[in-house]
Amino acid sequence: PAGGILFLLLEKEDAHVRFHAWQSIFFTAVFVILMMAIRLMEMLFGLLAGLLGSAIGDLDWLLFLASGSVLVICLVKAYQGEKWEIPFGLASFSGVGLGACDMSCESLSR
């Protein structure tokens, strides 16, 4: 999330840049939490049954490939100037008070 935080600090007015910075921060946070959960399940189930732990360990590769695909889509859409929101994106957090409220669809379409 360092890139997202950097762009939030540097860019105060461009809603398009701020939207993508917030989305980067949230996406990275969710990715890290899911990876930690998979690793924890892999350790726990690996102790109980080696094969089950190994199977769960393969989930991290799927998560890595999926997140890489989403990252490429986000990069292409941002480069094209489009707003493409990740399904768990800013609309989900609009009422949380994290500063995402100023990046609503209306402010981006102006």
C-alpha positions in Angstrom: 0.0 0.0 0.0 3.0 2.3 0.0 2.3 3.5 -3.5 -1.3 4.3 -2.7 -0.3 6.1 0.5 2.3 8.1 -1.4 -0.2 9.2 -4.1 -2.7 10.2 -1.4 -0.1 12.4 0.3 1.1 13.9 -3.0 -2.2 14.4 -4.8 -4.8 16.5 -2.9 -7.2 17.5 -5.7 -7.4 14.9 -8.5 -10.3 12.6 -7.6 -9.3 10.1 -10.2 -5.8 9.7 -8.7 -7.2 9.6 -5.2 -9.8 6.9 -6.1 -7.1 4.6 -7.5 -4.8 5.3 -4.5 -7.6 4.3 -2.1 -8.5 1.2 -4.2 -4.8 0.2 -4.2 -4.6 0.5 -0.4 -7.8 -1.5 0.2 -6.9 -4.2 -2.4 -3.4 -4.7 -0.8 -4.9 -4.9 2.7 -7.4 -7.6 1.6 -4.7 -9.5 -0.3 -2.4 -9.5 2.8 -5.1 -10.6 5.1 -6.2 -13.4 2.8 -2.6 -14.6 2.4 -2.1 -14.6 6.2 -5.3 -16.6 6.6 -4.2 -19.2 4.0 -0.8 -19.5 5.6 -2.3 -20.0 9.1 -4.7 -22.6 7.8 -1.8 -24.3 6.0 0.2 -24.5 9.2 -2.8 -25.7 11.3 -4.0 -28.4 8.8 -0.4 -29.3 8.0 0.1 -30.4 11.6 -3.1 -32.4 11.5 -2.9 -34.0 8.1 0.1 -33.3 5.8 -1.9 -33.7 2.6 -4.7 -31.3 3.6 -2.1 -28.7 4.6 -0.4 -29.1 1.2 -3.7 -28.7 -0.6 -4.5 -25.5 1.3 -1.0 -24.3 0.5 -1.9 -24.4 -3.2 -4.6 -21.8 -2.6 -2.0 -19.1 -2.1 -0.8 -19.6 -5.7 -4.4 -19.2 -6.9 -4.8 -16.1 -4.8 -1.5 -14.8 -6.2 -2.5 -15.4 -9.8 -6.0 -13.8 -9.2 -4.6 -10.7 -7.6 -2.0 -10.4 -10.4 -4.8 -10.5 -12.9 -6.8 -7.9 -11.1 -3.7 -5.7 -10.8 -3.2 -5.8 -14.6 -6.8 -5.0 -15.2 -6.6 -2.0 -12.8 -3.4 -0.7 -14.4 -4.9 -0.9 -17.9 -8.2 0.7 -16.9 -6.4 3.5 -15.0 -4.1 4.2 -17.9 -7.1 4.4 -20.2 -8.7 6.9 -17.8 -11.5 4.6 -16.9 -12.9 4.1 -13.4 -13.1 0.3 -12.8 -14.0 -0.6 -9.3 -12.9 -3.8 -7.7 -16.1 -5.6 -6.4 -15.2 -5.0 -2.8 -14.0 -1.5 -3.6 -14.8 2.0 -2.4 -18.5 1.8 -2.7 -18.4 -0.8 0.1 -16.4 1.6 2.3 -18.2 4.8 1.4 -19.9 5.1 4.8 -16.9 4.2 6.9 -15.5 7.7 7.0 -12.1 6.8 5.5 -12.0 9.7 3.2 -13.4 7.7 0.4 -16.6 9.7 0.4 -15.1 12.5 -1.8 -14.5 9.9 -4.5 -18.0 9.0 -5.4 -19.1 8.2 -8.9 -20.4 11.7 -9.3 -17.1 13.4 -8.5 -15.3 11.1 -10.9 -17.7 11.7 -13.8 -17.2 15.5 -13.8 
